[in-house]
Amino acid sequence: MGNAVTGLKRARAKVRAAYFVLCLSTLNFAAATAWAQVPGIIDTHGHIQNGGPRGTDFRGALDAAVHRMDQSGFSKSIIIPPPMATGTAGAFEMESYLFAKQAYAGRILPGGGGGSLNGIIQSTAPDAVTDDVRKAFRASAEKIAAAGAVVFGEIALHHLSLRIMGPRHPYEWTPPDHPLLMLLADIAAEKDIPLDLHMDLVAEDMSLPERPVFNPTNPAVLKANMAAFERLLAHNRKARIVWAHAGTDPLGTRIPQIQRELLTRNPNLYMSLRLGATAPPPFVALDSDKKLKPVWLALLSDFPDRFVIGTDFFHAPGAGAVRGPTEEALENYRTALSQMPPELAAAIAHGNAERIYRLGN
Ligand SMILES: [Zn+2]
């Protein structure tokens, strides 16, 4: 009897072990298949580090960018100036990026406006927009488009100053329905290139949450911007507007449900996924085990043609990041894409970016 029980136990243990091995190998197989199917990723939102000891060698930064792209499975990177005030020292604009397209065989693509148009918008009150201001702004934007920009960006509607980005990281705010933003949407539609916008979302006026991530330069009360953002979106439906940084939101307001509502109401709204951090709250897409949360996977699956990748990486020469997302975090994109159905992964990795930014092949 004892032997029979032991035998039975052993048999059960064997079955369990076999099942366990089967599960593991199925998982491995599934992971390997998904991995193989993760196509070359297009990063639609990268930057060049400006300032600091490693922040003046533009060519060196681009060489390092291509090396990082090879390491982490990126086929192309769109490099744009971050949203800066007019006259910021060391601001690389389109002029600096022009050679990059040629020199890097289409792997680095330039966007422009963050170092120029953004400053004009930030420093011009909506009621100070005269015909002359509009004319000068249009000329500036048209020059960027003519120089081969694949996107206007990065333009800030609301940009919180973050401790992790250093004390110079600016606080920027402008009404999303500013007449120059409306004009820029019109020019983007005319030129058939998208807009890349940074907007920390404030659905209704709110106090700045007390978190150590914020620099003291941020105001204590944040003004609502969601309704005006929708007015900008509705102003010209032919303007493709890419709202950067879905998936990691320092303010904690950009939850999947609100994004779902905005995507439903606004067919010209797109979003780029920044997956540099993992955390339990719903405004972060990856959980602490780097699993794409079900509510995020559902959002991506329901709007499969509206999401692209945008790392927000600040490229500097040599290894490692000077500020912003780490080099290790670049691996999160392959990891996340490998958890999506292959068709969705292909769309988010590159298909949507090729269409939205008209990149061709
Ligand atoms: Zn950025």
Residues whose N, C-alpha, C, O or C-beta is under 5 A from the ligand:
A	BS01	ZN	P82 E154 D312
